[in-house]
Amino acid sequence: MARYFDIHHTPNDVFENVNKRELDLGALNMAILIYLVDKYGIE
């Protein structure tokens, strides 16, 4: 996602310019985070 901010809020900020691998990895990380928070909670 570090490269996303090179185009963030520019005219090139369209879905077609999103790197599929980075999107998949970001979604995976969010899923893991939600799973861990659900399982162990936040204190």
PDB file of N, CA, C and O in Angstrom:
ATOM      1  N   MET A   1       0.803  -1.197   0.000  1.00  0.00           N
ATOM      2  CA  MET A   1       0.000   0.000   0.000  1.00  0.00           C
ATOM      3  C   MET A   1       0.847   1.262   0.000  1.00  0.00           C
ATOM      4  O   MET A   1       0.314   2.356  -0.184  1.00  0.00           O
ATOM      5  N   ALA A   2       2.122   1.140   0.197  1.00  0.00           N
ATOM      6  CA  ALA A   2       2.962   2.337   0.230  1.00  0.00           C
ATOM      7  C   ALA A   2       2.900   3.078  -1.108  1.00  0.00           C
ATOM      8  O   ALA A   2       2.937   4.309  -1.133  1.00  0.00           O
ATOM      9  N   ARG A   3       2.808   2.351  -2.204  1.00  0.00           N
ATOM     10  CA  ARG A   3       2.758   2.999  -3.515  1.00  0.00           C
ATOM     11  C   ARG A   3       1.409   3.638  -3.792  1.00  0.00           C
ATOM     12  O   ARG A   3       1.307   4.523  -4.643  1.00  0.00           O
ATOM     13  N   TYR A   4       0.370   3.202  -3.085  1.00  0.00           N
ATOM     14  CA  TYR A   4      -0.954   3.781  -3.313  1.00  0.00           C
ATOM     15  C   TYR A   4      -0.954   5.276  -3.054  1.00  0.00           C
ATOM     16  O   TYR A   4      -1.642   6.021  -3.751  1.00  0.00           O
ATOM     17  N   PHE A   5      -0.204   5.724  -2.075  1.00  0.00           N
ATOM     18  CA  PHE A   5      -0.228   7.134  -1.723  1.00  0.00           C
ATOM     19  C   PHE A   5       0.480   8.014  -2.751  1.00  0.00           C
ATOM     20  O   PHE A   5       0.421   9.240  -2.656  1.00  0.00           O
ATOM     21  N   ASP A   6       1.143   7.412  -3.723  1.00  0.00           N
ATOM     22  CA  ASP A   6       1.687   8.196  -4.838  1.00  0.00           C
ATOM     23  C   ASP A   6       0.571   8.726  -5.736  1.00  0.00           C
ATOM     24  O   ASP A   6       0.742   9.750  -6.397  1.00  0.00           O
ATOM     25  N   ILE A   7      -0.581   8.028  -5.765  1.00  0.00           N
ATOM     26  CA  ILE A   7      -1.696   8.457  -6.617  1.00  0.00           C
ATOM     27  C   ILE A   7      -2.928   8.856  -5.807  1.00  0.00           C
ATOM     28  O   ILE A   7      -3.923   9.288  -6.389  1.00  0.00           O
ATOM     29  N   HIS A   8      -2.888   8.725  -4.506  1.00  0.00           N
ATOM     30  CA  HIS A   8      -4.038   9.002  -3.640  1.00  0.00           C
ATOM     31  C   HIS A   8      -4.522  10.437  -3.827  1.00  0.00           C
ATOM     32  O   HIS A   8      -3.740  11.383  -3.731  1.00  0.00           O
ATOM     33  N   HIS A   9      -5.816  10.589  -4.095  1.00  0.00           N
ATOM     34  CA  HIS A   9      -6.474  11.886  -4.315  1.00  0.00           C
ATOM     35  C   HIS A   9      -5.871  12.663  -5.485  1.00  0.00           C
ATOM     36  O   HIS A   9      -5.790  13.891  -5.447  1.00  0.00           O
ATOM     37  N   THR A  10      -5.456  11.951  -6.506  1.00  0.00           N
ATOM     38  CA  THR A  10      -5.023  12.579  -7.753  1.00  0.00           C
ATOM     39  C   THR A  10      -6.003  12.127  -8.846  1.00  0.00           C
ATOM     40  O   THR A  10      -6.812  11.231  -8.606  1.00  0.00           O
ATOM     41  N   PRO A  11      -5.945  12.722 -10.021  1.00  0.00           N
ATOM     42  CA  PRO A  11      -6.829  12.263 -11.106  1.00  0.00           C
ATOM     43  C   PRO A  11      -6.618  10.788 -11.469  1.00  0.00           C
ATOM     44  O   PRO A  11      -7.508  10.154 -12.036  1.00  0.00           O
ATOM     45  N   ASN A  12      -5.437  10.245 -11.141  1.00  0.00           N
ATOM     46  CA  ASN A  12      -5.165   8.831 -11.437  1.00  0.00           C
ATOM     47  C   ASN A  12      -5.665   7.887 -10.353  1.00  0.00           C
ATOM     48  O   ASN A  12      -5.433   6.681 -10.436  1.00  0.00           O
ATOM     49  N   ASP A  13      -6.347   8.411  -9.338  1.00  0.00           N
ATOM     50  CA  ASP A  13      -6.838   7.603  -8.224  1.00  0.00           C
ATOM     51  C   ASP A  13      -8.136   6.901  -8.623  1.00  0.00           C
ATOM     52  O   ASP A  13      -9.228   7.289  -8.209  1.00  0.00           O
ATOM     53  N   VAL A  14      -7.983   5.854  -9.441  1.00  0.00           N
ATOM     54  CA  VAL A  14      -9.111   5.062  -9.914  1.00  0.00           C
ATOM     55  C   VAL A  14      -8.822   3.590  -9.638  1.00  0.00           C
ATOM     56  O   VAL A  14      -7.668   3.187  -9.496  1.00  0.00           O
ATOM     57  N   PHE A  15      -9.886   2.799  -9.564  1.00  0.00           N
ATOM     58  CA  PHE A  15      -9.736   1.390  -9.210  1.00  0.00           C
ATOM     59  C   PHE A  15      -8.813   0.641 -10.176  1.00  0.00           C
ATOM     60  O   PHE A  15      -8.101  -0.277  -9.771  1.00  0.00           O
ATOM     61  N   GLU A  16      -8.827   1.028 -11.428  1.00  0.00           N
ATOM     62  CA  GLU A  16      -8.005   0.330 -12.425  1.00  0.00           C
ATOM     63  C   GLU A  16      -6.507   0.448 -12.119  1.00  0.00           C
ATOM     64  O   GLU A  16      -5.724  -0.385 -12.577  1.00  0.00           O
ATOM     65  N   ASN A  17      -6.100   1.456 -11.361  1.00  0.00           N
ATOM     66  CA  ASN A  17      -4.684   1.647 -11.039  1.00  0.00           C
ATOM     67  C   ASN A  17      -4.257   0.959  -9.753  1.00  0.00           C
ATOM     68  O   ASN A  17      -3.094   1.053  -9.359  1.00  0.00           O
ATOM     69  N   VAL A  18      -5.176   0.270  -9.094  1.00  0.00           N
ATOM     70  CA  VAL A  18      -4.823  -0.441  -7.861  1.00  0.00           C
ATOM     71  C   VAL A  18      -4.093  -1.719  -8.231  1.00  0.00           C
ATOM     72  O   VAL A  18      -4.529  -2.461  -9.111  1.00  0.00           O
ATOM     73  N   ASN A  19      -2.990  -1.971  -7.562  1.00  0.00           N
ATOM     74  CA  ASN A  19      -2.228  -3.190  -7.786  1.00  0.00           C
ATOM     75  C   ASN A  19      -2.984  -4.352  -7.145  1.00  0.00           C
ATOM     76  O   ASN A  19      -3.231  -4.332  -5.939  1.00  0.00           O
ATOM     77  N   LYS A  20      -3.355  -5.368  -7.936  1.00  0.00           N
ATOM     78  CA  LYS A  20      -4.171  -6.476  -7.437  1.00  0.00           C
ATOM     79  C   LYS A  20      -3.488  -7.206  -6.281  1.00  0.00           C
ATOM     80  O   LYS A  20      -4.145  -7.553  -5.299  1.00  0.00           O
ATOM     81  N   ARG A  21      -2.205  -7.440  -6.382  1.00  0.00           N
ATOM     82  CA  ARG A  21      -1.499  -8.163  -5.317  1.00  0.00           C
ATOM     83  C   ARG A  21      -1.517  -7.359  -4.017  1.00  0.00           C
ATOM     84  O   ARG A  21      -1.736  -7.924  -2.945  1.00  0.00           O
ATOM     85  N   GLU A  22      -1.290  -6.051  -4.101  1.00  0.00           N
ATOM     86  CA  GLU A  22      -1.319  -5.224  -2.902  1.00  0.00           C
ATOM     87  C   GLU A  22      -2.722  -5.178  -2.301  1.00  0.00           C
ATOM     88  O   GLU A  22      -2.873  -5.170  -1.080  1.00  0.00           O
ATOM     89  N   LEU A  23      -3.749  -5.147  -3.152  1.00  0.00           N
ATOM     90  CA  LEU A  23      -5.127  -5.166  -2.669  1.00  0.00           C
ATOM     91  C   LEU A  23      -5.420  -6.480  -1.953  1.00  0.00           C
ATOM     92  O   LEU A  23      -6.013  -6.483  -0.875  1.00  0.00           O
ATOM     93  N   ASP A  24      -5.006  -7.598  -2.552  1.00  0.00           N
ATOM     94  CA  ASP A  24      -5.207  -8.909  -1.929  1.00  0.00           C
ATOM     95  C   ASP A  24      -4.487  -9.013  -0.591  1.00  0.00           C
ATOM     96  O   ASP A  24      -5.051  -9.512   0.383  1.00  0.00           O
ATOM     97  N   LEU A  25      -3.247  -8.546  -0.542  1.00  0.00           N
ATOM     98  CA  LEU A  25      -2.494  -8.601   0.710  1.00  0.00           C
ATOM     99  C   LEU A  25      -3.110  -7.706   1.783  1.00  0.00           C
ATOM    100  O   LEU A  25      -3.149  -8.073   2.957  1.00  0.00           O
ATOM    101  N   GLY A  26      -3.588  -6.538   1.377  1.00  0.00           N
ATOM    102  CA  GLY A  26      -4.239  -5.648   2.332  1.00  0.00           C
ATOM    103  C   GLY A  26      -5.517  -6.265   2.887  1.00  0.00           C
ATOM    104  O   GLY A  26      -5.785  -6.173   4.085  1.00  0.00           O
ATOM    105  N   ALA A  27      -6.305  -6.895   2.016  1.00  0.00           N
ATOM    106  CA  ALA A  27      -7.536  -7.542   2.458  1.00  0.00           C
ATOM    107  C   ALA A  27      -7.231  -8.708   3.390  1.00  0.00           C
ATOM    108  O   ALA A  27      -7.932  -8.912   4.381  1.00  0.00           O
ATOM    109  N   LEU A  28      -6.196  -9.466   3.081  1.00  0.00           N
ATOM    110  CA  LEU A  28      -5.786 -10.578   3.940  1.00  0.00           C
ATOM    111  C   LEU A  28      -5.366 -10.075   5.313  1.00  0.00           C
ATOM    112  O   LEU A  28      -5.749 -10.651   6.331  1.00  0.00           O
ATOM    113  N   ASN A  29      -4.586  -9.012   5.347  1.00  0.00           N
ATOM    114  CA  ASN A  29      -4.159  -8.457   6.629  1.00  0.00           C
ATOM    115  C   ASN A  29      -5.332  -7.969   7.456  1.00  0.00           C
ATOM    116  O   ASN A  29      -5.353  -8.161   8.671  1.00  0.00           O
ATOM    117  N   MET A  30      -6.312  -7.338   6.815  1.00  0.00           N
ATOM    118  CA  MET A  30      -7.494  -6.868   7.549  1.00  0.00           C
ATOM    119  C   MET A  30      -8.300  -8.047   8.085  1.00  0.00           C
ATOM    120  O   MET A  30      -8.810  -7.989   9.204  1.00  0.00           O
ATOM    121  N   ALA A  31      -8.420  -9.114   7.300  1.00  0.00           N
ATOM    122  CA  ALA A  31      -9.151 -10.302   7.751  1.00  0.00           C
ATOM    123  C   ALA A  31      -8.457 -10.935   8.960  1.00  0.00           C
ATOM    124  O   ALA A  31      -9.121 -11.334   9.917  1.00  0.00           O
ATOM    125  N   ILE A  32      -7.134 -11.027   8.919  1.00  0.00           N
ATOM    126  CA  ILE A  32      -6.384 -11.584  10.044  1.00  0.00           C
ATOM    127  C   ILE A  32      -6.555 -10.715  11.274  1.00  0.00           C
ATOM    128  O   ILE A  32      -6.751 -11.236  12.372  1.00  0.00           O
ATOM    129  N   LEU A  33      -6.486  -9.403  11.114  1.00  0.00           N
ATOM    130  CA  LEU A  33      -6.659  -8.484  12.242  1.00  0.00           C
ATOM    131  C   LEU A  33      -8.044  -8.659  12.878  1.00  0.00           C
ATOM    132  O   LEU A  33      -8.159  -8.749  14.101  1.00  0.00           O
ATOM    133  N   ILE A  34      -9.085  -8.707  12.056  1.00  0.00           N
ATOM    134  CA  ILE A  34     -10.443  -8.878  12.579  1.00  0.00           C
ATOM    135  C   ILE A  34     -10.569 -10.213  13.303  1.00  0.00           C
ATOM    136  O   ILE A  34     -11.181 -10.281  14.368  1.00  0.00           O
ATOM    137  N   TYR A  35     -10.001 -11.270  12.743  1.00  0.00           N
ATOM    138  CA  TYR A  35     -10.040 -12.583  13.388  1.00  0.00           C
ATOM    139  C   TYR A  35      -9.369 -12.535  14.756  1.00  0.00           C
ATOM    140  O   TYR A  35      -9.930 -13.023  15.737  1.00  0.00           O
ATOM    141  N   LEU A  36      -8.177 -11.954  14.832  1.00  0.00           N
ATOM    142  CA  LEU A  36      -7.454 -11.907  16.097  1.00  0.00           C
ATOM    143  C   LEU A  36      -8.165 -11.045  17.144  1.00  0.00           C
ATOM    144  O   LEU A  36      -8.185 -11.400  18.322  1.00  0.00           O
ATOM    145  N   VAL A  37      -8.734  -9.940  16.734  1.00  0.00           N
ATOM    146  CA  VAL A  37      -9.486  -9.089  17.675  1.00  0.00           C
ATOM    147  C   VAL A  37     -10.714  -9.848  18.174  1.00  0.00           C
ATOM    148  O   VAL A  37     -11.048  -9.781  19.357  1.00  0.00           O
ATOM    149  N   ASP A  38     -11.388 -10.572  17.272  1.00  0.00           N
ATOM    150  CA  ASP A  38     -12.555 -11.351  17.682  1.00  0.00           C
ATOM    151  C   ASP A  38     -12.170 -12.466  18.651  1.00  0.00           C
ATOM    152  O   ASP A  38     -12.871 -12.711  19.633  1.00  0.00           O
ATOM    153  N   LYS A  39     -11.058 -13.135  18.374  1.00  0.00           N
ATOM    154  CA  LYS A  39     -10.648 -14.272  19.193  1.00  0.00           C
ATOM    155  C   LYS A  39     -10.093 -13.839  20.551  1.00  0.00           C
ATOM    156  O   LYS A  39     -10.414 -14.443  21.574  1.00  0.00           O
ATOM    157  N   TYR A  40      -9.265 -12.798  20.560  1.00  0.00           N
ATOM    158  CA  TYR A  40      -8.560 -12.420  21.784  1.00  0.00           C
ATOM    159  C   TYR A  40      -9.040 -11.101  22.388  1.00  0.00           C
ATOM    160  O   TYR A  40      -8.737 -10.810  23.545  1.00  0.00           O
ATOM    161  N   GLY A  41      -9.775 -10.310  21.635  1.00  0.00           N
ATOM    162  CA  GLY A  41     -10.260  -9.031  22.135  1.00  0.00           C
ATOM    163  C   GLY A  41      -9.154  -7.998  22.213  1.00  0.00           C
ATOM    164  O   GLY A  41      -8.004  -8.256  21.856  1.00  0.00           O
ATOM    165  N   ILE A  42      -9.531  -6.829  22.687  1.00  0.00           N
ATOM    166  CA  ILE A  42      -8.582  -5.736  22.853  1.00  0.00           C
ATOM    167  C   ILE A  42      -8.691  -5.260  24.290  1.00  0.00           C
ATOM    168  O   ILE A  42      -9.783  -4.981  24.783  1.00  0.00           O
ATOM    169  N   GLU A  43      -7.571  -5.173  24.944  1.00  0.00           N
ATOM    170  CA  GLU A  43      -7.571  -4.691  26.324  1.00  0.00           C
ATOM    171  C   GLU A  43      -6.808  -3.405  26.453  1.00  0.00           C
ATOM    172  O   GLU A  43      -6.705  -2.856  27.549  1.00  0.00           O
TER     173      GLU A  43
END
